[in-house]
Amino acid sequence: MMRLALASLRHRATASTATFLTVLLGTALMGSFATLAQAATGPVSSTDQDTLVIMGAVVGGWGALIVLFAVVSTVGITVTQRETEIGLLRTVGATPRQAARLVRAETFVVAVVASAAGALLASLGGRALLEMLRHGDVVADSVRYQGGAAPAGTAVLIVLVSLLGSGLAARRGTRGPASITPSESARGSQRLRAWRVVAAVLLAAYGLAMGVVTVTVTAHDPDPYAAMSTSGSCAILVSLGLACVAPWLLRHLSVVAKPLLGSSAAAHLAAYNTRRRAHLLSGVLAPVVVLTAASVSVLMAVGTDSRTRPAGFEQDARTINLLNNVVVGMVVLFAAVVVVNTFAAVVAHRRAELHRLWLLGATPGQVESSVLAEARVVAGIGVVLGLVASLATVVPFGIARHEGVVPDGELWLPVVIAVGVVLLTLGSARSAVRRAAPSTGAVR
C-alpha cells in the first residue's frame, strides 16, 4: 500500500504540494508560538512568564485554530478531487477500506515530511520571536529559548489532524456504490454535514457572546486592555464559524452575485460553475473570510487603542500591540498561502474540463475569463463576509473605548485590505489557470 501511495504522489504534484505547504507553514506557525509557552517554564520572572504564556498559549492558540481548520480543509479538497480515481479502484476490486487506506497512506507521507520540515522552521521562528520580544524590552534579556519538545509535539499534532481530515474525506468518498462517474452536480446540492452546522453555530455564538461581555462587563473594568482581551478574538471566531458553512454560503450567495458578473458567456459559465463546485471553491472562500476578518479586526482595534488609550499604559500598549502585529502578520501570511495553494489545487483538478473547453473552440482568453469570473465571485463574497465578521471585534471594542459603533479614524483600512485580498485571489486564479494552459495546448 505504501509503494502504491508513493507512486500515486508522483503523479499528483500540484495537490500534494498544496497539502505539503499548508502542513509545513501550519507547523511552523503553531510551533513558533508553542516554543514561547515552553520558554515560560524556564527560570524567568513572573512578569515574563505571564507575557510568554499569553503570547504562546493564548494568542498562539487562536492561530492554531485557524491552522488546524485550514489543514483539514486542504486535505479534504485534495481527497475530494480523487473521486473518479477512487471509483475506478473500487470497480476493479478494491474495497472501500483499501481505498481509504491508500488515501491515508499518501496523506501520512506528505504530512510527516512537511511537519518535520515545519518543526525545523518552528525552531528558527521561535528563536526569532523571542529575540523580538527581548529586543523590544517586552521580556528580560535573561529569558532563554527552551524549544525542542514544542516543535516536535506540534508536528505530531499536525500529522494526526491531517490523518483525521483525510480519513473523514476518504470515508465520504468511498460511501455508496462504486462509480467512475463524477457526481459534482449532486455534490453541489448536498446538505452540509451536521458537525459543520454545529461547529458554525458554536463558534459564531461564542464570538458574539464575548462581544456582548465586552460591552456590558469589561468595558467598565479599570484595566483598559480588559476589553481587548475579550473582544480581540471575536472576529476570528465568527469568521471560522462562517468558514464552516462556506459551501452553503457560496452556493446561495453566488446567485445574488450573478447580476454583477454581466451577461457574457464567461460570466454565465462562472455563475453556473460557482454553484456546482461550491464544495471545492469553498476551500478558497474560507481562508478569504478569515484573512479579511483577522486583518481588519486586529488592525482596527490597534488603531482604536492608539487614539483612546489612557495615560500611564504606554508599556502595556507596546507589549500588546507588538503581540497583535506579530499575530496578524503570521496569520495573514498563512491564510494568503492557503488561498494560493487551494486555488492551484482546484484548477489542477479541473484541468480535464479546461481541456474540453479548449477543444470545443474556447480561446485561452475565454477560459481564463471564466475562471477569473469565478474568482471574483469567491473573492467578493469572502471579503463581504470577512468585513461583517470583523465587526464582532471592531464594534464592541469601539463602544468599550467610547468611540461608538463607527471608529473615529482609519476607515480607509478595511477598503485597502479588501482590495488587497481581492487582488490576491484573482492573482492566484490567473496564475493557476495559466499553468494549466500549456498542457491544454498540447492536448489540442
C-alpha positions in Angstrom: 0.0 0.0 0.0 2.9 2.4 0.8 4.6 1.7 -2.5 1.3 2.4 -4.3 0.9 5.6 -2.3 4.4 6.8 -3.2 3.8 6.1 -6.9 0.5 7.9 -6.8 2.0 11.0 -5.2 4.5 11.4 -8.1 1.5 11.8 -10.5 -0.3 14.5 -8.5 2.3 17.0 -7.7 0.0 20.1 -7.5 -2.4 18.6 -5.0 0.4 17.2 -3.0 2.3 20.5 -3.0 -0.8 22.3 -1.7 -1.1 19.9 1.2 2.7 20.0 1.8 2.8 23.8 2.1 -0.2 24.1 4.3 1.1 21.5 6.7 4.6 23.0 6.5 3.6 26.6 7.3 0.9 25.4 9.8 3.5 23.5 11.8 5.9 26.4 11.6 3.3 28.9 12.8 1.9 26.8 15.7 5.4 25.5 16.7 6.9 29.1 16.9 4.3 30.2 19.4 4.5 26.9 21.3 8.2 27.5 21.9 7.3 30.7 23.7 5.0 28.9 26.1 7.7 26.4 26.7 10.2 29.2 27.4 7.8 30.3 30.2 8.7 27.1 32.1 12.3 28.1 32.5 13.9 30.3 35.1 12.0 33.5 34.3 10.3 36.2 36.4 6.5 36.1 37.0 6.0 39.1 34.7 8.0 37.5 31.8 6.2 34.2 32.5 2.8 35.8 32.1 3.8 37.6 28.9 5.2 34.4 27.4 2.2 32.3 28.3 -0.2 34.9 26.9 1.6 35.1 23.6 2.5 31.4 23.3 -0.7 29.7 24.6 -3.5 32.2 24.3 -2.6 34.3 21.2 -0.9 31.3 19.6 -4.0 29.2 20.4 -6.2 31.3 18.1 -3.7 31.0 15.3 -3.6 27.2 15.9 -7.4 27.1 15.5 -7.0 28.7 12.1 -4.2 26.4 11.1 -6.0 23.2 12.1 -9.1 24.3 10.2 -7.0 25.1 7.1 -5.2 21.7 7.2 -8.4 19.7 7.5 -9.9 21.8 4.7 -7.0 21.5 2.3 -6.6 17.8 2.9 -10.3 17.3 2.3 -10.2 19.2 -1.0 -7.3 17.1 -2.3 -9.1 13.9 -1.4 -12.4 15.1 -2.9 -10.6 15.7 -6.2 -9.8 11.9 -6.5 -13.5 10.8 -6.6 -13.1 9.3 -10.1 -9.8 7.6 -9.2 -11.3 6.1 -6.0 -14.3 4.9 -8.0 -12.1 3.3 -10.6 -10.1 1.4 -7.9 -13.4 0.1 -6.4 -14.7 -1.0 -9.8 -11.6 -3.2 -10.3 -12.0 -4.9 -7.0 -10.6 -2.6 -4.2 -12.8 -2.4 -1.1 -13.7 0.9 0.4 -11.3 0.2 3.3 -8.4 -0.4 0.9 -9.2 2.8 -1.0 -9.3 4.7 2.3 -6.0 3.2 3.4 -4.4 4.4 0.2 -5.6 7.9 0.8 -4.4 7.9 4.4 -1.1 6.5 3.4 -0.5 9.3 0.9 -1.6 11.9 3.4 0.7 10.4 6.0 3.8 10.6 3.8 3.2 14.2 2.8 2.3 15.2 6.4 5.3 13.6 8.0 7.8 15.2 5.6 6.1 18.6 5.7 5.6 18.6 9.5 9.3 17.6 10.1 10.4 20.5 7.9 7.9 22.7 9.7 9.3 21.8 13.1 12.7 22.9 12.0 11.3 26.2 10.8 9.4 26.5 14.1 12.7 26.3 16.0 14.0 29.2 14.0 10.7 31.1 14.2 10.5 30.6 18.0 14.0 32.0 18.4 13.2 34.9 16.2 10.0 35.7 18.1 11.8 35.5 21.5 14.6 37.7 20.2 12.0 40.2 19.0 10.5 40.3 22.5 13.9 40.7 24.1 14.9 43.5 21.7 11.6 45.3 22.3 12.1 45.1 26.1 8.9 43.0 26.4 10.8 40.3 28.3 14.1 40.4 30.1 17.4 39.6 28.2 17.9 36.7 30.6 15.0 34.7 29.1 16.4 31.8 27.2 15.0 29.7 24.3 13.6 26.4 25.6 12.3 24.9 22.4 12.7 21.3 21.3 9.8 19.4 22.5 7.3 22.1 21.5 8.0 21.9 17.7 8.1 18.1 17.8 4.8 18.0 19.6 3.3 20.4 17.2 4.5 18.3 14.2 2.8 15.2 15.7 -0.4 17.0 16.3 -0.5 18.3 12.7 0.1 14.8 11.3 -2.8 13.4 13.4 -5.1 16.2 12.3 -4.1 15.6 8.7 -4.9 11.9 9.0 -8.2 12.8 10.6 -9.1 15.1 7.8 -8.1 12.5 5.1 -10.0 9.8 7.0 -13.2 11.8 7.0 -12.8 12.8 3.4 -12.0 9.2 2.3 -14.9 7.8 4.2 -17.2 10.3 2.4 -15.6 9.4 -1.0 -15.9 5.7 -0.6 -19.5 5.7 0.7 -22.2 4.3 -1.7 -21.8 2.2 -4.8 -18.6 2.2 -6.8 -18.7 4.5 -9.8 -16.2 6.3 -12.1 -18.7 9.0 -13.0 -18.0 12.2 -11.1 -21.0 13.4 -9.1 -20.1 17.0 -8.8 -23.6 18.2 -9.6 -25.0 16.1 -6.8 -22.3 17.3 -4.5 -23.2 20.9 -5.3 -26.7 20.4 -3.9 -25.7 18.2 -1.0 -26.7 19.2 2.5 -24.0 20.3 4.9 -22.8 17.7 7.5 -24.3 18.2 10.9 -20.9 18.7 12.5 -20.3 21.7 10.3 -23.5 23.4 11.3 -23.0 22.7 15.0 -19.4 24.0 14.8 -20.5 27.1 12.9 -23.3 27.9 15.5 -21.0 27.3 18.5 -18.1 29.4 17.1 -20.3 32.3 15.9 -22.4 32.3 19.1 -19.3 32.3 21.3 -17.7 35.1 19.4 -20.9 37.2 19.6 -21.3 36.4 23.3 -17.8 37.6 24.0 -18.7 40.8 22.2 -21.6 41.3 24.5 -19.4 40.6 27.5 -17.0 43.3 26.2 -19.8 45.9 26.1 -21.6 45.0 29.3 -18.7 43.9 31.6 -15.1 44.5 30.6 -15.9 48.0 29.3 -16.2 49.1 32.9 -13.0 47.4 34.1 -10.3 49.8 35.2 -7.8 47.9 33.1 -8.2 49.5 29.6 -7.0 46.2 28.0 -9.6 44.0 29.6 -12.0 44.9 26.7 -9.3 44.0 24.2 -8.8 40.6 25.8 -12.5 39.7 25.5 -13.2 41.2 22.1 -9.9 40.6 20.3 -10.7 37.0 19.2 -14.4 37.6 18.5 -14.0 38.3 14.8 -11.8 35.2 14.3 -14.3 33.0 16.0 -17.2 34.4 13.9 -15.1 34.1 10.7 -14.3 30.5 11.5 -18.0 29.8 12.1 -18.8 31.3 8.6 -15.9 29.2 7.1 -17.5 26.0 8.5 -20.6 26.6 6.4 -18.7 28.1 3.4 -20.2 25.6 0.8 -23.7 26.6 1.8 -23.0 30.3 1.8 -21.2 30.2 -1.6 -24.0 28.1 -3.2 -26.7 30.7 -2.2 -24.8 34.0 -2.3 -23.4 33.3 -5.8 -27.0 33.6 -7.0 -27.0 37.2 -5.6 -23.6 37.9 -7.2 -24.6 36.6 -10.7 -26.1 40.0 -12.0 -22.8 41.7 -11.1 -20.8 39.5 -13.5 -22.6 40.7 -16.6 -24.3 38.8 -19.4 -21.3 37.3 -21.2 -20.8 33.6 -21.8 -17.9 33.6 -19.4 -20.0 35.2 -16.7 -22.8 32.7 -17.2 -20.4 29.8 -17.1 -18.7 31.2 -14.0 -22.0 31.6 -12.1 -23.0 28.1 -13.0 -19.7 26.6 -12.0 -19.6 28.5 -8.7 -22.8 26.9 -7.6 -21.9 23.5 -9.0 -18.5 23.5 -7.5 -19.3 25.2 -4.2 -17.9 22.2 -2.2 -14.4 22.8 -3.9 -14.4 26.6 -4.2 -15.5 26.9 -0.6 -11.9 25.9 0.2 -10.8 29.2 -1.3 -13.7 31.1 0.3 -12.9 30.0 3.9 -9.4 31.5 4.1 -10.5 34.6 2.3 -13.1 35.2 5.0 -10.6 34.5 7.8 -7.9 36.6 6.2 -10.2 39.6 5.8 -11.7 39.4 9.3 -8.4 38.8 11.1 -6.6 41.7 9.3 -9.4 44.3 9.6 -10.4 43.4 13.2 -6.9 43.4 14.7 -5.5 46.5 12.9 -8.7 48.5 13.5 -8.5 47.5 17.2 -4.9 48.7 17.4 -5.9 52.0 15.7 -8.7 52.5 18.2 -6.3 51.7 21.1 -3.8 54.3 19.9 -6.5 57.0 19.9 -8.2 56.2 23.1 -5.5 54.7 25.4 -5.4 56.5 28.7 -2.1 57.9 30.0 0.2 55.6 32.0 -0.3 52.4 30.0 2.4 53.0 27.3 4.4 49.9 28.4 1.4 47.7 28.3 0.4 49.2 24.9 3.8 48.4 23.4 3.7 44.8 24.5 0.1 44.2 23.5 0.3 45.9 20.1 3.5 44.0 19.3 1.7 40.8 20.0 -1.2 41.9 17.8 1.0 42.9 14.9 3.0 39.7 15.1 -0.1 37.5 15.2 -1.8 39.3 12.4 1.3 39.2 10.2 1.8 35.4 10.7 -1.9 34.6 10.3 -2.3 36.8 7.2 0.8 35.2 5.6 -0.5 31.7 6.4 -4.0 32.4 5.1 -2.6 34.0 1.9 -0.6 30.9 1.2 -3.6 28.8 1.8 -5.6 30.9 -0.8 -2.9 30.5 -3.4 -2.5 26.7 -2.7 -6.2 26.0 -2.7 -6.8 27.7 -6.0 -3.9 25.9 -7.6 -5.3 22.6 -6.4 -8.9 23.4 -7.6 -7.7 24.4 -11.0 -5.4 21.4 -11.3 -8.5 19.2 -10.5 -10.3 21.0 -13.4 -7.6 20.5 -16.0 -9.5 18.0 -17.9 -12.6 20.3 -18.0 -10.4 23.2 -19.3 -9.0 20.9 -22.0 -12.5 20.0 -23.2 -13.5 23.7 -23.3 -10.4 24.4 -25.4 -11.1 21.5 -27.8 -14.7 22.8 -28.2 -13.4 26.0 -29.5 -12.9 28.2 -26.4 -9.9 30.5 -26.7 -7.3 30.7 -23.8 -8.7 34.2 -23.0 -12.2 32.9 -22.7 -11.2 30.0 -20.4 -9.2 32.4 -18.3 -12.0 34.9 -18.1 -14.4 32.2 -16.9 -12.0 31.1 -14.1 -11.3 34.8 -13.1 -15.1 35.5 -13.0 -15.4 32.6 -10.5 -12.5 34.0 -8.5 -14.3 37.4 -8.4 -17.4 35.8 -7.1 -15.5 33.9 -4.4 -13.3 37.0 -3.5 -16.3 39.4 -3.4 -18.4 37.1 -1.2 -15.4 36.3 1.0 -14.4 39.9 1.5 -18.0 41.0 2.4 -18.4 38.1 4.9 -15.0 38.9 6.4 -15.8 42.5 6.8 -19.1 41.6 8.5 -17.2 39.2 10.8 -14.7 41.9 11.7 -17.5 43.9 13.2 -17.7 41.4 16.1 -14.4 42.9 17.3 -14.4 46.4 16.0 -17.9 47.5 17.3 -17.7 46.1 20.9 -14.1 47.4 21.4 -15.1 50.8 19.9 -18.0 51.0 22.3 -15.9 50.0 25.3 -13.4 52.7 24.4 -16.2 55.3 24.0 -15.7 55.7 20.2 -19.1 54.3 19.4 -20.2 51.9 16.7 -18.1 53.7 14.0 -14.4 54.3 14.7 -13.1 57.8 14.6 -10.3 57.0 12.3 -8.6 54.6 9.8 -11.9 54.0 7.9 -9.7 53.6 4.8 -8.1 50.5 6.2 -10.9 48.0 5.5 -11.1 49.2 1.9 -7.3 48.7 1.4 -7.4 45.3 3.0 -10.4 44.3 0.9 -8.7 45.4 -2.3 -5.6 43.5 -1.4 -7.4 40.3 -0.6 -9.4 40.5 -3.9 -6.1 41.1 -5.9 -4.5 38.1 -4.1 -7.4 35.8 -5.0 -7.5 37.0 -8.6 -3.8 36.7 -9.0 -3.9 33.1 -7.6 -6.6 32.2 -10.1 -4.8 33.7 -13.0 -1.5 32.0 -12.1 -3.2 28.7 -11.7 -5.1 28.7 -14.9 -2.1 29.9 -16.9 -0.1 27.0 -15.5 -2.7 24.6 -16.8 -2.7 26.2 -20.3 0.4 24.6 -21.8 -0.9 21.1 -21.3 -4.2 22.2 -22.7 -2.5 23.3 -25.8 -0.7 20.0 -26.0 -4.0 18.2 -26.0 -5.3 20.3 -28.7 
